[in-house]
Amino acid sequence: MDTLASIWPFVVAGSILPTWTIVVIALLSTARPVANATAFILGNAAFRMALGLVILFVVPLPDSDSFRLDSGAWDARFVVTFGIALCALAAWIWTRPIAEEGSSWVERAENIRPRTAFVGGILMTASPGVQYAYLLGGLAVILETAAGDVGRVTSLLVFVVALQWMLATPVAIYLVFRDASTRVLERMKGWLKAHGHRLIAGVLGLAGTYVTVTGIVQLLG
């Protein structure tokens, strides 16, 4: 129970990653909707599980507080710089032109196959990003609170499965409300082609603002 209680903040923060959820939604409008979306989620989970096993049994980690930007373990100047960089990236993505008809990644993904979606899930999860802070923070909690190899592997499995909830939700909705979901997804697909990059930019901007303010508070405090 101690592990579950301590790991919950990392589950919440680490699972709310709209970029990956947008990909799942886009895959649900492809020729193989459930197979592609599920394969992407499994690729995501497979990388997290593999990295988790390496971290738990091979590579040492610092304590879990070291992965929280507001813990005081980070240099406040770095936190501010990181936050500003996220805001700059958000501004750049926001100002990008809308993709021409037929060149959007949403359209190009129409005929994707499950094995490609699985590899895509691995590669997107492995790419550099803020998700590592939450994943490594959760792994540090497991190392601090879970007893024995079996306990650590079990806790890792629970952690990885819990991290997939936001990705799995669109698939569950699609399966339960298939006809209605198909109509909604078609409209959403058109919206994503035109505005998906701005949704990502908005989330990055909010994250960058939060990180910047966190760093400034530490500098002033």
Contacts in CASP RR format, 6 or more apart in sequence:
PFRMAT RR
TARGET T0000
AUTHOR 0000-0000-0000
METHOD contacts of the structure
MODEL  1
MDTLASIWPFVVAGSILPTWTIVVIALLSTARPVANATAFILGNAAFRMA
LGLVILFVVPLPDSDSFRLDSGAWDARFVVTFGIALCALAAWIWTRPIAE
EGSSWVERAENIRPRTAFVGGILMTASPGVQYAYLLGGLAVILETAAGDV
GRVTSLLVFVVALQWMLATPVAIYLVFRDASTRVLERMKGWLKAHGHRLI
AGVLGLAGTYVTVTGIVQLLG
2 145 0 8 1.000
3 141 0 8 1.000
3 142 0 8 1.000
3 145 0 8 1.000
3 146 0 8 1.000
3 155 0 8 1.000
4 158 0 8 1.000
6 64 0 8 1.000
6 141 0 8 1.000
6 144 0 8 1.000
6 145 0 8 1.000
7 138 0 8 1.000
7 141 0 8 1.000
7 142 0 8 1.000
7 145 0 8 1.000
7 155 0 8 1.000
7 159 0 8 1.000
10 67 0 8 1.000
10 134 0 8 1.000
10 135 0 8 1.000
10 137 0 8 1.000
10 138 0 8 1.000
10 141 0 8 1.000
10 159 0 8 1.000
11 159 0 8 1.000
11 162 0 8 1.000
11 163 0 8 1.000
13 134 0 8 1.000
14 131 0 8 1.000
14 134 0 8 1.000
14 135 0 8 1.000
14 163 0 8 1.000
15 162 0 8 1.000
15 163 0 8 1.000
15 164 0 8 1.000
15 165 0 8 1.000
15 166 0 8 1.000
15 167 0 8 1.000
16 166 0 8 1.000
17 131 0 8 1.000
17 166 0 8 1.000
18 199 0 8 1.000
18 200 0 8 1.000
18 203 0 8 1.000
19 124 0 8 1.000
19 200 0 8 1.000
19 203 0 8 1.000
20 40 0 8 1.000
20 44 0 8 1.000
20 121 0 8 1.000
20 124 0 8 1.000
20 125 0 8 1.000
20 166 0 8 1.000
20 167 0 8 1.000
21 166 0 8 1.000
21 167 0 8 1.000
21 169 0 8 1.000
21 170 0 8 1.000
22 192 0 8 1.000
22 196 0 8 1.000
22 199 0 8 1.000
22 200 0 8 1.000
23 40 0 8 1.000
23 121 0 8 1.000
23 124 0 8 1.000
24 37 0 8 1.000
24 40 0 8 1.000
24 41 0 8 1.000
24 167 0 8 1.000
24 170 0 8 1.000
24 171 0 8 1.000
25 170 0 8 1.000
25 185 0 8 1.000
25 188 0 8 1.000
25 192 0 8 1.000
26 105 0 8 1.000
26 106 0 8 1.000
26 109 0 8 1.000
26 189 0 8 1.000
26 192 0 8 1.000
27 33 0 8 1.000
27 36 0 8 1.000
27 37 0 8 1.000
27 40 0 8 1.000
27 109 0 8 1.000
27 112 0 8 1.000
27 117 0 8 1.000
28 34 0 8 1.000
28 36 0 8 1.000
28 37 0 8 1.000
28 170 0 8 1.000
28 171 0 8 1.000
28 174 0 8 1.000
28 181 0 8 1.000
28 185 0 8 1.000
29 106 0 8 1.000
29 110 0 8 1.000
29 185 0 8 1.000
29 186 0 8 1.000
29 188 0 8 1.000
29 189 0 8 1.000
30 36 0 8 1.000
30 109 0 8 1.000
30 110 0 8 1.000
30 111 0 8 1.000
30 112 0 8 1.000
31 110 0 8 1.000
31 111 0 8 1.000
32 112 0 8 1.000
32 113 0 8 1.000
32 114 0 8 1.000
33 174 0 8 1.000
34 171 0 8 1.000
34 174 0 8 1.000
34 175 0 8 1.000
35 114 0 8 1.000
35 117 0 8 1.000
36 112 0 8 1.000
36 113 0 8 1.000
36 114 0 8 1.000
36 117 0 8 1.000
37 117 0 8 1.000
37 170 0 8 1.000
37 171 0 8 1.000
37 174 0 8 1.000
38 114 0 8 1.000
38 171 0 8 1.000
39 114 0 8 1.000
39 115 0 8 1.000
39 117 0 8 1.000
39 118 0 8 1.000
39 121 0 8 1.000
40 117 0 8 1.000
40 118 0 8 1.000
40 120 0 8 1.000
40 121 0 8 1.000
40 167 0 8 1.000
41 121 0 8 1.000
41 164 0 8 1.000
41 167 0 8 1.000
41 168 0 8 1.000
41 171 0 8 1.000
42 118 0 8 1.000
43 118 0 8 1.000
43 119 0 8 1.000
43 120 0 8 1.000
43 121 0 8 1.000
43 122 0 8 1.000
43 125 0 8 1.000
44 121 0 8 1.000
44 122 0 8 1.000
44 124 0 8 1.000
44 125 0 8 1.000
44 164 0 8 1.000
44 167 0 8 1.000
45 160 0 8 1.000
45 161 0 8 1.000
45 163 0 8 1.000
45 164 0 8 1.000
46 118 0 8 1.000
46 122 0 8 1.000
47 121 0 8 1.000
47 122 0 8 1.000
47 125 0 8 1.000
47 126 0 8 1.000
48 125 0 8 1.000
48 135 0 8 1.000
48 160 0 8 1.000
48 163 0 8 1.000
49 156 0 8 1.000
49 157 0 8 1.000
49 160 0 8 1.000
51 135 0 8 1.000
52 135 0 8 1.000
52 139 0 8 1.000
52 156 0 8 1.000
52 160 0 8 1.000
53 153 0 8 1.000
53 156 0 8 1.000
55 61 0 8 1.000
55 136 0 8 1.000
55 139 0 8 1.000
56 139 0 8 1.000
56 142 0 8 1.000
56 143 0 8 1.000
56 152 0 8 1.000
56 153 0 8 1.000
56 156 0 8 1.000
57 149 0 8 1.000
61 136 0 8 1.000
61 137 0 8 1.000
61 139 0 8 1.000
61 140 0 8 1.000
61 143 0 8 1.000
62 73 0 8 1.000
62 140 0 8 1.000
63 140 0 8 1.000
63 144 0 8 1.000
64 137 0 8 1.000
64 138 0 8 1.000
64 140 0 8 1.000
64 141 0 8 1.000
64 144 0 8 1.000
65 71 0 8 1.000
65 72 0 8 1.000
65 73 0 8 1.000
66 73 0 8 1.000
66 74 0 8 1.000
66 137 0 8 1.000
66 140 0 8 1.000
67 133 0 8 1.000
67 134 0 8 1.000
67 136 0 8 1.000
67 137 0 8 1.000
67 138 0 8 1.000
67 140 0 8 1.000
68 137 0 8 1.000
69 79 0 8 1.000
69 82 0 8 1.000
69 133 0 8 1.000
69 211 0 8 1.000
69 214 0 8 1.000
69 215 0 8 1.000
70 214 0 8 1.000
70 217 0 8 1.000
70 218 0 8 1.000
72 218 0 8 1.000
76 215 0 8 1.000
76 216 0 8 1.000
76 218 0 8 1.000
76 219 0 8 1.000
77 219 0 8 1.000
79 211 0 8 1.000
79 212 0 8 1.000
79 214 0 8 1.000
79 215 0 8 1.000
79 218 0 8 1.000
80 211 0 8 1.000
80 212 0 8 1.000
80 215 0 8 1.000
80 216 0 8 1.000
80 219 0 8 1.000
82 208 0 8 1.000
82 211 0 8 1.000
83 207 0 8 1.000
83 208 0 8 1.000
83 209 0 8 1.000
83 211 0 8 1.000
83 212 0 8 1.000
83 215 0 8 1.000
84 208 0 8 1.000
84 212 0 8 1.000
86 204 0 8 1.000
86 205 0 8 1.000
86 207 0 8 1.000
86 208 0 8 1.000
86 211 0 8 1.000
86 212 0 8 1.000
87 204 0 8 1.000
87 205 0 8 1.000
87 208 0 8 1.000
87 209 0 8 1.000
87 212 0 8 1.000
89 204 0 8 1.000
90 201 0 8 1.000
90 202 0 8 1.000
90 204 0 8 1.000
90 205 0 8 1.000
90 208 0 8 1.000
91 201 0 8 1.000
93 197 0 8 1.000
93 198 0 8 1.000
93 200 0 8 1.000
93 201 0 8 1.000
93 204 0 8 1.000
94 197 0 8 1.000
94 198 0 8 1.000
94 201 0 8 1.000
94 202 0 8 1.000
96 197 0 8 1.000
98 193 0 8 1.000
98 194 0 8 1.000
98 197 0 8 1.000
99 105 0 8 1.000
99 193 0 8 1.000
101 107 0 8 1.000
102 108 0 8 1.000
104 193 0 8 1.000
106 189 0 8 1.000
106 190 0 8 1.000
106 192 0 8 1.000
106 193 0 8 1.000
107 193 0 8 1.000
125 131 0 8 1.000
130 207 0 8 1.000
135 163 0 8 1.000
138 159 0 8 1.000
139 156 0 8 1.000
139 159 0 8 1.000
142 152 0 8 1.000
142 155 0 8 1.000
142 156 0 8 1.000
142 159 0 8 1.000
143 152 0 8 1.000
145 155 0 8 1.000
146 152 0 8 1.000
146 154 0 8 1.000
146 155 0 8 1.000
173 181 0 8 1.000
174 181 0 8 1.000
174 182 0 8 1.000
174 185 0 8 1.000
192 199 0 8 1.000
END
